[in-house]
């Protein structure tokens, strides 16, 4: 299910993150600071801090 939303080509190590995506690094860290492990989001639906799609 998530593969269509996040293809493997869109996953980077933080040190290899392209410059254009670096502003989102902090947003990702903030999101998971409250949520917990990224694996913990697998069964989570939309949250109040999700951007509109």
N, C-alpha and C positions, 0 to 999 in steps of 0.2 A: 504494500500500500504506500509506504513512504518513498519508495524508489521513484515514483513518478513526481513526487514533490521535491525530492532531494537526490538527484542522480549522483552516482559515485564521483563523477568528474567535478562536482561542486563541493567536495569535502577535501579540506586542506589541513595540514598541520599549521599551527599558528605562525611558525617561523617561515612557512612557504606561502602564506596568504598573499594573493596579488594585492597591490597597492589600492586598487579601486574598491576592494572589499574590507580593508582595514578598519574603516569606521564602524563596521558591524561587529567587530571582535569584542568590544566592550559591551555592546548590547547583548550579545550571546552570553557573555560571562555574567552579566546582571540577571538575565532571565533564569539561568540555571543555578544562580546563587540561592534563590528562593525555592526553586523546584527540586533541586538535587541533581543526581547523575543524569546525563543525557539519555541513558538507557531508560531512565524512569519516566520519560515523556512519551514512551511508546503507546501507552493506553490513555493518554491525556487528550481531552478535546480542547477546543479553543479556551483561552484564558482571557482575563481582562486586559492583559498587556500585549496580546497578539495584535499585529497590524492588520488593518483591513486588507482583504485580498481582492 
